[in-house]
Amino acid sequence: MKENSYGDLSIIGMRGCEDFVAQVDCYLQEWRRHDGEGTFIAEASCPRFGSGEGKGMIRDSMRSRDVYIISDVFNHGVTYQMYGQTVPMSPDDHFQDLKRIIGAIGGKAKRITVLMPMLYEGRQHKRASRESLDCAMALQELHNIGVSNVITFDVHDPRVQNAIPLCSFDNFRSTYQMLKALVHEYPDVEFHKDKIMVVSPDEGAMSRCMYYSSMLGIELGMFYKRRNYSVIVNGKNPIEAHEYLGRDPKGMDVIVVDDMISSGESMIDVARQLKARGAKRIFIFTAFGLFCNGLNVMDEAYAEGLFTRIMTTNLVYRTPELLSREWYGEVNMCKYVAYIIDTLNHDQSVSGLLDQSKRIRKLLADHGKDIQA
């Protein structure tokens, strides 16, 4: 074990995370060349029986290791065979496999950190009636089976960490990487309060939009959802209308920020209303682009001119069809994740990585110089 590390580093990538983990591993190998290390990826798998039952297997020793397990529980691009049928893996399947791998470690690791970019059941974080608290139960289960740290990104509601007060829980933002990608693709964008503003698509996204507004020094607007609480469709109360509060966006670029896009219908309605109010270019920032109902609705909205760009991270699965879309921009988070793992493995504080303000201010300063030049 290296003198300045918590333990020898091992990274386990769950199914569907292979490419992402390989990029993270490349960064770590580059930074630690003097250590004489090879790959940090440990070989693990979750084979299935014909009935659909599975088991976790690890082919490397985890004794006294500092283990980081990366799991994309929303990757529906991986499948398994059950009774001769090909079944896409659901979030429940991925979460069960994650627990299997933790079980295969058998308590031998010095520390286990689960890096789950989009938190499992993160939208089922509070109880409105007689219903389950799935996210809290999942976090408690991970803690009870030996997980020391949980790392996630742009969590739907960070207060869910209250379910595990004695377990480390870190929620990282993708703000800096989003802004960096924006100025790279659109160098003419001006972060001036009369040129651009931030809009929250609903009440739940206000906190992250307030952060953008504060860091950029620009105006903040918001929509609130008027729902029909007498009806439940697909497990939720349908939205009847989006009502806007805030400065008139006429002639301004607009950044719309949310944690995720599910069907995309709400985001399209928001963009349509902003365009009707005279907004110039609309950039949509969302950490997780799920597009559960396919891409056709977004294609039609783009063809209609409702938005200029949708930017999502590569923290969750993106279909080949999504990657080919003209309106799509990918924000690569691999280097950031590598920094997080490297910092924690050296048993150092991640406060500097959690606070992105210095990097954002430098980005804005450099971008302002480029525009003036």
N, C-alpha and C positions, 0 to 999 in steps of 0.2 A: 504494500500500500504506500502511495506517495505521501510524504510528510505533510503536505498542505491540502490533502483531500480527506473527506469524511470516510471514504472507503473506495476500493477499486470500482470503477464505473462500469455498469452494464445497462444497456438500453434494450428494451423489448418492444418491438412494434407489433401490435395486434393486426389481424387480417384487414387488408385495405389500406394500411398505413406504410406499406413497404417503401414506396418512392419517397414519401415525406421523411421517413426515418433515415433513409440512405443519404439524403441531403444534409440532415442534421449531423449525421455521423461524419460526413466529409468535412464539415466545418470544425468539428471537435478534433479530428485527426490532424487537420492543418494547424490548429492552434497548439496542439500538444506533440508536435513532431519530435521535440527534444526528449520526450518521455519514452520514446521507442515503442509506443503502443501501435497495435494494428487497429482493426475495427473494434468499436465498442458495442456492436450489436450482438446480443445473445440469441441463439437459435431456439425458437419456441414455436409450438403449433397447438392447434385444437382440432384434432381429427374427430370425425363423426361416425357413428354406427349407422346402419341402414334405417334404424328406427328414428333417427334424428338426435339421439342422445350423443353426448360428446365427452371429451376429457381433455385436460390440459397437460402438455408435455414440454419439458425444458431439457435441452441436451447439453447445457453448460452448467457448471457448478455455480450456485448463487451464494455460497457460504461467505459471510462477512462482506458481501457486496453492497454497494449503494445502487439500487435498482430503480430505473425510471421506465415505467410502462406507458406507452403512448397508445391511446385508443380513440378511434373515431366511431362512436356508436351510431352515427347517422349514415354510415356507408352502406347503401343498398346495392352497390355494384358488386359485392361479393355474395356468393351463394353456397349452398350445401345440398346434398342429396338426402331425401327422406322418402322412404317407400317408393323409390324410383322416380320421384319428382324433384325438379330443381326449384329450390326455395330461396328467395332473396333474404339476406339476414336483416332482421329488424333490430331496433335499438335494444330490445329485451335480449335478443340472441347475442349481440355484442357484449352487453353487460354481463351476461352469464359466462361468456368466454373469458372476460376479464377476471372474474372471480375464480375461474378454473386455473388460470395462470398463477394467480396469487396463491391458490391452494397448492399448486405444483412446487412453488418455492419452498413451501413447508416450514416457514418460520426461520429459514437458514440465513436470509439476507439481513444485513445490518440495518438497512432502512429501505422502505418501499415508498416511492412517490408515483402517484397516478397522474398523468398529464392527459386530461380529457378536454380538448379544445372547446367543444360545445357540450355543456353539462347535461348528462342524462336526466331526462324528465325535468329539465330546468324551467319549463313553462308550467309545470304542476307544482308550484312552489308555495301556494297558500290555499287555505280552505275557505271556500265561499258557502258551502252547505255540507251535507253529509257525503263527503268524498275523501278519497285517499290523498295523503301527502307523500307522493312518490319520490320526489327529489330528496326530501329530508330522510326518508327511510333508506334510500340508496346510499347516501353519504354516511349514515350511521352504520350501515352494513359494511362498507369499505373500511371504516375506522375499526370496527369490531374484529375484522379478519386480518388486521395488521398493517394497514396503510397509515403512514405517518404524515404525508403531505398530499393535498389535492391541489392541482394547478388547472385553472380553466381560463377562458378568454371571454370578455364582453358578456358576462353571465346575465341572464334575463333579470334576475333580482339578487344582488349580492347578499341580501339579508338571510338567504337560505343557509349560509354558513353558521347561523345560530344553532342549527341542528347538531353541530359537532364542535362545541366550544373548546374542546381540549385537543383538537386536531388542526394542524396547519392548513389554511385554505387561502390561496392567493389567486386573485382575479386580475388578469392583465388586460390592458386596453390595446386596440389596434389603431389608435388615433394617429400616431406619428407615421406609421407605415402607410395608412390611407392617404394622408396629406402628401407624403413624399411621392407616392404613385401619381397623385393628381397633378402636382406641379411638373412631374417628369413628362406626363402625357399631354398636359395643357399648360405650356409655359406662359401663356398670355393671361392666365387667371390672376386677378388682383384681389388681395385680401384687404379690402378697404370697406368700411361700413356702408358706403354708398354704391359699392360695386357687387357685393356678394353678401348673402345672409345664410343662416342655418335654420332649418325648419324641422321640428319634431313631428313625425307622422301620427303620434298619439301621446297620451299622458305617460305611458310606461317608458317611453324613450327620452323623456325630458332631461333626466340626469346626465345622460351621455351627450345630449345636444347642448346642455348648459356648459359642459366641459369644452366642447368645440367652440362655442360662442365666447367663453371667457378667454381661452388660449389665443383665439384669432382676433379678439376685440371687435366682433361684428354683431349685428342684430340677431335676435332669436325670435322665431315665430313658432306656432304649434297648431296642430289639429287635435280635436278630441272626437272620439267615436261615440255617436249616438246609436246605441244598440237596442234591439228588441228583446227584452228580458223575459217575454212570455213564450218564446220559442227557442228550441235548441236544435241546431243543424250541425252535423259532424262534430258533436261534442262541445259546441260553443254557441253563444248567443249571436245571431247574425247582425252585421253592421248595417244600419239604415242610412246613415249619412256621416260625412266628415265635416265638422264645422271648424273654420279657421279663426285664429286669434293672432294678431301681430301686425307688423309693419307691412305696407303694401309692397309686394315683390316686383312690381312693374319695372321692367328694364334691367333687372338684377339677375346675376347668376345665383343659383340656390343649391345648397348642399342639404340633402335629406338623409338623416342618419337613423338607423335602427339596428338592432342586434341581429335580425334575421329576416329573410324573405321566405315565406312558406308557399302560399299559392301565388302571391304577387298582386292579387286583386286590390287589396287596400293601398298598396304603394302606387298602383296605376291610378286609382281614384284621386289620391293626393297629388300626383303629378298633373293630372288633368285639371284639377282645380287651380293649381299654381300657374299653369299655362294660361288658363282662362283669365287669371288676374294679371297677365302680362309678363310672367317670368321669362328670362332669357334662356340660359342653359340650365338644365337640372342634372346634377350629379348625385347619384344614389350610393351611399356608403352603407354596406351591411357586412358584418363579419361572416355571416353564414348564409349562403345562397342555396336553399334547399330546392326551390321550384318544384314543389310536390305535384302540381297539376300540369307539369310540362312547360315547354318554352314558347308555345304558340301565342299565348296571351301577351307575353313580353315582346315577341317579334312584332305583333300587331301594334302594340303601343309605341314601339320604337319607330315603326314605319309611319305612324301617325304624328311623330315628332314630339311625343310627350316627355321624353328624357334623352339626354346625350350619352350618358355612361352609367353602367351599374358596376360597381367595384365590390368584390368580395375577396376574402382571404382564401388561401389554399389549406386552411385548417380542417376543412371537411371535404368530403368527396364531391368532385365536379365531374359531370358526365362529359364524354368527348363532344357531344352535341353543344353543350354550354361553352366549352373552350373554343369552339369554332365560331361563335356568334360575334358579329361586328361590334355589338353594343357592350360586350363583356370585357372587363378588365380585371386581371388577377393580381392580388397583392400577396407576394411571397413572404411567409412568416418563418421560414426554416431557420434563418440566421438568428432571429430573435429567440426562438425556442432553444437553439444551441447555446446562446448566451445564458439563458435561464438555467439550463442543465449544468453548464460549466460553473456558473456562480454557486449554485446550491451544492454541487459535488465538492467544491473547495470550501464549503461550510461558511460562505460569506453572505452578507445581507443582499437581498434582492430589491431593497428600497429604491436604489438608483434605476433599476429596470422598471419598477412599478410607476415611478414618477417620470413622465415623458416630457415635462415642461421645458427643460433645458434644450433637449433635442428639437422640440417644436419651435422654440424661439430662434434657434440657430438656423433651422430650415427656412423660417419666414424671413430672417435677416438676409440670408444668402439669396433667396428668391427675389426679395426686393431689390437687391443690387443688380441681379440679372435683368429685371424689368427696366430699371433705370438705364442700364447700359444699352 
